[in-house]
Amino acid sequence: MRWTSALLATAALTMVPLVAPSAKTFKWINDGDVVSMDPTYFNETFLLGFMQNIYEPLARRSKTLELEPALATKWEQVDPKTWRFTLRQGVKYHGGESFTADDVVFSLERARMDGSDVKSKLASIDTIKKVDDFTVDLITKVPDPLLPGQLGTVFILSKQWAEKNNAMKPTDVKKKEEGFITRNANGTGPFQLVTREPGVRTTLKANAAWWDKPEHNLTEVIFEPVPQASTRLQALLAGQADMVYTLSTQDIDRVKKEASLKMYEGPEMRTIFLGFDQKRDELEGSNIKGKNPFKDVRVRKAVYQAIDENAIVSRVMRNAATATGLMVAPTINGFDKEQNARFPFDPEASKKLLAEAGYPDGFEVLMDCPNDRYANDEQTCLAIVPMLKRIGITAKLTAQSKATYFPKILGRNSSFYLLGWTPDTYDSYNALFNLMATPGDGGRGAFNLGSWSNAKFDELTAKVQSETDQAKRNAMIKEAFQIHKDEVGHIPLHQTSLAWAAKKNIDLVQGPDNIFQWRWVKVN
């Protein structure tokens, strides 16, 4: 069902509840849809968070973001390169299959295949070995103290179910591949997929056979994508939804004034940034032929200093964001306050840099931006366009749904783009390896979509991975970030603030990772 003005008007007048209160149905809405039921399809917080309610990892995060047992009851390093996971016994999939080590080996190998968008999480692994039916060894190429945390969003599928339904290989987001697993799911988690209508509605029911003790009191969960911010708010006010996952910043004050609603707010660990194509010899759609302006650090710095990020924070984000000079948030290990200062906003300096680089009249460039993924994503890009125009750069903006946007940029077909990233290990190495390292084997630089490259940076990143002395490790992280900052590999913009809204009778848990776990939702 899609929301319509007529439907909302009727609901507002009659105030007919969606279901009887005793049914414990929970209905929530968001600006964008979950794009696939394949848990390796897209390394995106929203999809991985959604999947965490259906599938489960070996280790999961608690309410306080501490790593805790899930499908593994414990893990230990039996030698510097071997992590041993002891698996939980007696667990059943939604389809009735028994969970064993064969499923773990299969799922992790599947997640490492080409086409998997989460393969970078397993980049340090050399060998996955079944020890017995409930023990698995992960043997790494170098010591990897962060590996258990990396597995927190790598989910375990039933090998038997995958074989039966031709889901042995991941569907590739860059190719927009689909398969049985695109619209079907079979996990061990607290909720079981019932129906999936892409772009319309996804319905799930509580898993009565879940191995863990439920803290929720839900029998049914209904999710619907609602692109328009005003319509989402109207739906919440009219009682047609219990919760809005992404509330527009302009609606926050309205919600706070409504006695029937409550706000969930807090800092987010995601950093929003801009990336440049620094690989092609000529930018697509540009009026500059035969060369790529973004290969020149002076041009990249000119773009940086042309952007008034404080204005974006105050006017576009309505102060529900914090300007940043680093690619990680203050809550991420390795963040350095001194490095977080941004280059000053200075359009005149930008013009001089462009002239020095050989572009006194600026140039044209295609710019890509999502319009249903991050808080005020399209509005942020729309604000940047005239700022760049002021220094002579004409950014021709294409804002699009994430279902179209991400296959394009992940296919490295964008000259200039906006992206957000949350290190799910809560450590800077995750960002160094995924966002900034030179693209290479094992998923290195998988999300360095403009292919910025620096040999010294790569050397430091490799050392950070296995260094166990925290002081030495943080010193290397700081040096790596400084190289990236000096070369303007990307342009960090801001960390957003989380804004969820719900009816007064809804209790839920909001963490800075922006992962929405229904296992803690209660309808009172």
PAZAMAR-146997 format. One record per residue (C-alpha): residue in one letter; x, y, z. Coordinates in pm, whole numbers, padded with zeros to 5 digits, always signed. Each point is the difference from the previous one (the first is absolute). Layout:
// residues N
AXYZ
...
This chain:
// residues 524
M+00000+00000+00000
R+00131+00346-00086
W-00088+00301+00207
T-00247+00244-00156
S-00138+00332+00115
A-00350-00140-00002
L+00098-00292+00217
L+00174+00225+00248
A-00287+00243+00013
T-00244-00279+00073
A+00227-00140+00268
A+00038+00339+00165
L-00378+00046+00020
T-00096-00343+00121
M+00314-00089+00196
V-00073-00367-00064
P+00296-00197+00139
L+00194-00211-00243
V-00051-00312+00213
A-00144-00086+00336
P+00247+00098+00276
S+00025-00357+00126
A+00131-00120-00336
K+00341+00164+00065
T+00053+00085-00363
F+00278+00251-00050
K-00009+00210-00316
W+00290+00223-00096
I+00096+00207-00302
N+00314+00144-00158
D+00082+00219-00298
G+00162-00287-00196
D-00063-00371-00035
V+00226-00287+00097
V+00133-00088-00344
S+00046-00377+00033
M-00041-00294+00237
D+00348-00124-00092
P+00213+00092+00305
T+00316+00035-00211
Y-00162+00218-00268
F+00078+00341+00143
N+00238+00116+00274
E-00241+00266+00120
T-00108+00072+00357
F-00371-00007-00077
L+00007-00333-00183
L+00239-00162+00248
G-00211+00126+00289
F-00317-00132-00158
M+00164-00336-00071
Q+00118-00027+00361
N-00360-00058+00101
I-00028-00301-00233
Y+00350-00142-00020
E+00264-00014+00270
P+00380+00030+00016
L+00241-00195+00215
A+00041+00299+00232
R-00243+00289+00039
R-00015+00337+00177
S-00178+00062+00330
K-00205+00308+00089
T+00326+00165+00105
L+00175-00117-00322
E+00213-00255+00182
L+00080-00313-00198
E-00195-00298+00133
P-00074-00362-00102
A-00259-00073-00266
L+00032-00313-00216
A+00340-00051+00160
T+00003-00045+00377
K+00368+00091+00030
W+00313+00078-00200
E+00369-00007+00079
Q+00337+00038-00169
V+00165-00341+00020
D+00306+00149-00169
P+00077+00350-00139
K-00162-00080-00337
T-00281-00236+00102
W-00336+00099+00143
R-00206-00296+00125
F-00377+00039+00021
T-00213-00236+00207
L-00349-00013-00149
R-00336+00002+00173
Q-00177-00336-00006
G-00371-00066-00043
V-00063+00301-00228
K-00256-00035-00279
Y-00051+00203-00316
H-00344+00139-00078
G-00039-00281-00254
G+00074-00265+00263
E+00359-00084-00100
S+00254-00053+00281
F+00288+00246+00034
T+00350-00153-00022
A+00358+00087-00089
D-00073-00085-00364
D-00227+00307-00016
V+00271+00222+00146
V+00266-00119-00242
F-00240+00035-00294
S-00125+00346+00102
L+00344+00147+00062
E+00136-00144-00325
R-00304+00140-00183
A+00062+00340+00161
R+00358-00009-00136
M-00105-00066-00359
D+00008+00254-00281
G-00333+00179-00007
S-00027+00015+00379
D-00009+00356+00126
V+00120-00106+00347
K+00312-00188-00109
S+00230+00270+00140
K-00112-00097+00351
L+00173-00337-00050
A+00309+00130-00179
S+00243-00118+00267
I-00121-00361-00015
D+00218-00254-00179
T-00180-00325+00083
I-00339-00093+00144
K+00017-00343+00161
K-00267-00222+00152
V+00142-00169+00311
D-00318-00190+00089
D-00375+00056-00032
F+00008+00286+00250
T+00352+00140-00026
V+00151+00215-00277
D+00351+00142-00033
L+00067+00323-00189
I+00367+00014-00094
T+00117+00349-00095
K+00285+00116-00223
V+00137+00219+00278
P-00109+00039+00362
D-00340+00171+00000
P-00119+00102+00347
L-00313+00165-00142
L-00137-00299-00191
P-00287-00098+00235
G-00134+00356-00023
Q+00027-00006-00380
L-00237-00299-00001
G-00280+00190+00173
T-00180+00069-00328
V+00100-00314-00190
F-00307-00220+00024
I-00034-00377-00002
L-00222-00171-00256
S-00119-00360-00018
K+00221-00183-00248
Q-00279-00251-00062
W-00252+00276-00077
A+00245+00184-00226
E+00075-00316-00198
K-00371-00071-00040
N-00078+00352-00123
N+00304+00071-00220
A+00138+00259+00241
M+00352-00138+00031
K+00156+00316-00141
P-00064+00361+00102
T-00212+00226-00217
D+00213+00293-00121
V-00132+00349+00077
K+00224+00153-00270
K-00172-00216-00261
K-00345+00035+00162
E-00020-00378+00013
E-00304-00173+00142
G-00086-00353+00103
F-00222-00198+00232
I+00185+00149+00297
T-00085+00354-00113
R-00356-00038+00128
N+00028-00297+00236
A+00188-00062+00323
N+00071-00281+00244
G+00193+00100+00308
T+00024-00094+00366
G-00091+00344+00133
P-00287+00132+00211
F-00221+00081-00299
Q-00103-00202-00305
L-00083+00140-00343
V-00363-00053-00103
T-00050+00213-00313
R+00224+00229-00200
E-00135+00259-00246
P+00296+00218-00105
G-00077+00370+00021
V-00333-00069+00166
R+00000-00215+00314
T+00200-00262+00187
T-00177-00206+00266
L+00164-00216+00265
K-00111-00202+00301
A+00169-00080+00329
N+00203-00320-00002
A-00161-00208+00274
A+00289-00248-00013
W+00278+00257+00043
W+00282-00129+00219
D+00027+00322+00202
K-00244+00141+00255
P-00199+00279-00170
E-00002+00342+00159
H-00255+00122-00254
N-00374-00068+00015
L-00072+00010-00373
T-00189-00255-00203
E+00025+00178-00335
V+00221+00267-00159
I-00107+00195-00308
F+00242+00225-00185
E-00087+00242-00279
P+00216+00252-00189
V-00150+00351-00013
P+00223+00238-00200
Q-00162+00332+00096
A+00101+00141+00340
S-00331+00180+00050
T-00196-00315-00077
R+00205-00199+00252
L-00081+00255+00270
Q-00369+00003-00094
A-00009-00379+00018
L+00145+00008+00351
L-00238+00273+00115
A-00298-00185-00148
G+00086-00325+00173
Q+00078-00175-00327
A+00356-00075+00114
D+00155-00072+00338
M+00346+00129-00082
V+00193+00208-00256
Y+00359-00114-00038
T+00119+00306-00192
L-00166+00319+00115
S+00075+00313-00200
T+00185+00261+00205
Q-00271+00257-00071
D-00257-00225+00170
I+00187-00050+00327
D-00151+00301+00178
R-00351-00102-00112
V+00041-00347+00148
K+00131+00139+00328
K-00319+00208+00035
E-00232-00297-00055
A-00112-00160+00325
S-00075-00328-00177
L+00354-00036-00140
K+00357-00020+00127
M+00338+00066-00153
Y+00309-00220+00006
E+00308+00213-00065
G+00372-00053+00033
P+00337+00029-00174
E+00071-00236-00291
M+00333-00160-00081
R-00054+00044-00375
T+00209+00255-00189
I-00142+00159-00316
F+00263+00088-00259
L+00064+00076-00367
G+00213-00211-00232
F+00172+00077-00332
D+00084-00217-00299
Q+00382+00009+00006
K+00058-00293-00233
R-00144+00079-00343
D+00212+00213-00229
E-00310+00198-00092
L-00311+00067+00207
E-00326-00117-00153
G-00225+00285-00109
S+00260+00269+00064
N+00090+00280-00236
I+00369-00062+00077
K+00128-00249-00255
G+00313-00209+00018
K+00061+00040+00372
N-00163-00043+00338
P+00003+00311+00223
F-00057-00208+00313
K+00342-00164-00036
D+00147+00332+00113
V+00001+00051+00379
R-00037+00375-00056
V-00336-00056-00168
R-00117-00234+00275
K+00100+00254+00264
A-00174+00275-00198
V-00324-00198+00012
Y+00049-00060+00373
Q+00055+00368+00083
A-00294+00109-00216
I-00243-00191+00221
D-00144+00190+00295
E-00060-00300+00224
N-00110+00214+00294
A-00280+00137-00216
I-00102-00355-00096
V-00009-00101+00366
S-00205+00300+00108
R-00233+00046-00297
V-00034-00338-00168
M+00046-00224+00303
R-00157+00249+00242
N+00288-00066+00240
A-00080-00372+00012
A+00354-00073-00118
T+00361+00079+00093
A+00258+00123-00251
T+00306-00223-00027
G+00349+00007-00145
L+00054-00374+00041
M-00155-00305-00164
V-00099-00147+00338
A-00213+00121+00291
P+00126+00083+00352
T-00138-00332+00130
I+00227-00201-00235
N+00335-00123+00132
G+00281+00197-00165
F-00191+00328-00023
D+00232+00292+00077
K-00159+00330+00103
E+00294+00205-00130
Q-00035-00149-00348
N-00371+00067-00011
A+00031+00368-00092
R-00125+00062-00354
F+00185+00195-00266
P-00145+00354+00019
F-00291+00099-00219
D+00166+00237-00247
P-00145+00034-00353
E+00270+00249-00101
A+00272-00248+00094
S-00192-00261-00200
K+00004+00220-00310
K+00376+00049+00034
L+00055-00375+00034
L-00209-00066-00312
A+00198+00259-00195
E+00330-00152+00116
A-00122-00342-00110
G-00083+00135-00348
Y-00376+00047+00038
P-00048+00377+00047
D-00352-00023-00143
G-00089-00314+00192
F-00159-00302-00169
E-00313-00213-00019
V-00044-00328+00186
L-00281-00250+00052
M-00100-00040+00365
D-00192-00295+00144
C-00197+00001+00322
P-00258-00226+00167
N-00337+00148+00096
D-00126-00267+00240
R+00299-00129+00193
Y+00147+00256+00241
A-00155+00286+00194
N-00049+00288-00246
D+00230-00164-00254
E-00146+00165-00310
Q-00034+00333+00180
T+00368-00016+00095
C+00100-00052-00362
L-00235+00276-00115
A+00170+00237+00244
I+00347-00093-00127
V-00083+00064-00368
P-00023+00384+00027
M+00303+00009+00229
L+00207-00165-00273
K-00159+00222-00265
R+00141+00299+00187
I+00356-00115-00081
G-00081-00100-00358
I-00075-00371+00040
T-00334-00100-00148
A-00118-00316+00178
K-00281-00160-00199
L-00190-00181+00272
T-00190-00325-00039
A-00186-00096+00318
Q-00147-00349-00005
S-00144-00280+00210
K+00258-00219+00170
A-00121-00298-00204
T+00144+00177-00305
Y+00269+00207+00167
F+00206-00267+00172
P+00034-00240-00295
K+00131+00297-00198
I+00261+00124+00246
L+00102-00349+00115
G+00064-00075-00366
R+00241+00297+00013
N-00200+00191-00258
S-00016+00332+00180
S+00227+00304-00034
F-00110+00168+00322
Y-00222-00152+00267
L-00130+00017+00357
L+00031-00299+00233
G-00034-00084+00369
W+00196-00254+00205
T-00021-00149+00348
P+00296-00219+00105
D-00186-00299+00140
T+00302-00107+00206
Y+00001+00348+00160
D+00366+00023-00097
S+00174+00224-00255
Y+00162-00293-00180
N-00341-00081-00148
A-00014+00340-00171
L+00367-00001-00100
F-00030-00341-00164
N-00343+00037-00162
L-00019+00368-00096
M+00353+00122-00058
A+00240-00287-00074
T+00092-00064-00364
P-00257-00241-00148
G+00148-00348-00012
D-00030-00363+00102
G-00219-00122+00282
G-00239+00293-00011
R+00265+00261+00081
G-00129+00343-00102
A-00334-00152-00098
F-00173+00331+00073
N+00284+00225-00113
L-00216+00064-00305
G+00214+00277-00147
S+00322-00205+00039
W+00207+00250+00196
S+00336-00169+00057
N+00308+00057+00215
A+00267-00265+00058
K+00104+00125+00345
F-00363+00008+00109
D-00046-00362-00114
E+00313-00104+00188
L-00126+00159+00320
T-00347-00155-00040
A+00150-00347-00034
K+00201+00053+00319
V-00301+00133+00191
Q-00190-00321-00065
S+00233-00226+00202
E+00161+00241+00247
T-00101-00088+00358
D+00179+00284+00180
Q-00281+00257+00022
A+00225+00306+00025
K+00204-00102-00307
R-00318-00092-00183
N-00169+00335+00064
A+00316+00184-00104
M-00009-00181-00335
I-00370+00074-00039
K+00071+00367+00060
E+00280+00004-00257
A-00222-00172-00257
F-00285+00247+00056
Q+00241+00290-00040
I+00120-00130-00337
H-00359-00034-00116
K-00090+00344+00129
D+00301+00171-00160
E-00079-00160-00335
V-00376+00066+00032
G-00074-00359-00093
H-00365+00070+00087
I-00190+00292+00150
P-00149-00082+00343
L-00314+00202+00063
H-00182-00087+00321
Q-00125-00258+00241
T-00377+00002+00014
S-00214-00024+00311
L-00251-00281+00020
A-00367+00097+00001
W-00260-00272+00042
A-00360+00064+00102
A-00253-00237+00149
K-00339-00008+00168
K+00003+00039+00377
N-00089-00365+00054
I+00312-00123-00182
D+00322-00079+00183
L+00315-00068-00202
V+00378+00030+00015
Q+00196+00245-00217
G+00378-00040-00022
P+00257+00223-00171
D+00055-00273-00261
N-00354+00074-00133
I-00081-00373+00000
F-00368-00050+00079
Q-00049-00329+00184
W-00362-00104+00047
R+00092-00249+00271
W-00010+00291+00245
V-00329+00155-00121
K-00304-00005+00228
V-00354+00116-00074
N-00159+00112+00326
